[in-house]
Amino acid sequence: MNEIIEWFKSPAAIATIIAVIIAVVVLIVSNKISKKLKKRARGNKYKATAVHISSSIITFLFIVVAIAVVLQINGINITTLI
């Protein structure tokens, strides 16, 4: 229990919290942009599909990068992931 409390007091914990907050904000903004683009492409099936696929890919890649950043902040070597 003391180890967890000490971790929350460390700079790594603060950096992790900041990274997670930034990731959540970026994902929310990305989701809002995606919804607006989907509304514009409603009449065209091809555009709607392209918007859906591209937003899914961008979301997935951003989540992977955010996880890698959090792992790196906490001292886990992510070289093998790359």
PyMOL commands that set and color helices and strands:
alter all, ss='L'
color gray80, all
select helices_A, chain A and resi 2-9+11-40+45-73
alter helices_A, ss='H'
color red, helices_A
deselect
rebuild
show_as cartoon
